[in-house]
Amino acid sequence: MDEMEQFTSGDAKFGWSSEIRAFFTVQIFLTRLPAPMWIDLHPGFLMMGMAYLPLLGILIGLVSSTTYTVTTTILSLP
């Protein structure tokens, strides 16, 4: 039994906890933001979390653009 078959039969029980773990795994992969301590970088959860890449990209972009707009408005930068 290879590693991915073992993963899908054991750790990757499809449900909310598995999806949340996959989301935070992708968040750790894309950013330096802290995540809960029970999240690890298992390749299987990274593969499951690939569906969350566009959503996380949009969230990162919204936070970045909002931060830029607010700071330039407050500091009156050109």
DRENSETOR-170430 format. One record per residue (C-alpha): residue in three letters; x, y, z. Coordinates in steps of 0.001 Angstrom, whole numbers, plus 500000, padded with zeros to 6 digits. Layout:
<logus>
ALAXYZ/...
</logus>
This chain:
<logus>
MET500000500000500000/ASP501543503297498951/GLU501456506499500985/MET498471508116499222/GLU496298505002499502/GLN497166504828503182/PHE496332508520503555/THR492950508272501853/SER491977505245503894/GLY493143506679507225/ASP493721510398507848/ALA491590511826505064/LYS488133511094506338/PHE485917513362504296/GLY484256515823506608/TRP484555519291508077/SER487691518620510104/SER489503517250507075/GLU488478520232504930/ILE489519522736507604/ARG492858520970507936/ALA493326521104504148/PHE492475524841504083/PHE494955525682506830/THR497615523512505179/VAL497289525605502016/GLN497326528784504115/ILE500615527689505707/PHE501975526858502256/LEU501101530245500708/THR501682532635503617/ARG503650533051506794/LEU500525533511508867/PRO500251531286511934/ALA497856528378511950/PRO496527526146514722/MET499076523805516267/TRP497226520668515112/ILE497882521485511441/ASP500826519770509781/LEU502136519863506232/HIS501087516408505113/PRO501250516188501289/GLY497821514585501157/PHE496145517545502844/LEU498070519870500525/MET496637517963497554/MET493141518112499054/GLY493569521840499667/MET494373522678496044/ALA490676523459495613/TYR491109526281498138/LEU493970528001496283/PRO491723530445494362/LEU489714531296497491/LEU492829531857499559/GLY494373533929496761/ILE491308536163496722/LEU491404536550500516/ILE495120537397500492/GLY494551539911497684/LEU491634541553499508/VAL493600541894502741/SER496637543271500898/SER494669545791498836/THR492626546919501846/THR495781547400503901/TYR497392549371501074/THR494319551583500562/VAL493869552301504255/THR497532553107504891/THR497869555354501844/THR494674557189502811/ILE495713557675506436/LEU499314558597505630/SER498346560662502544/LEU500983559039500396/PRO500951559644496634/
</logus>
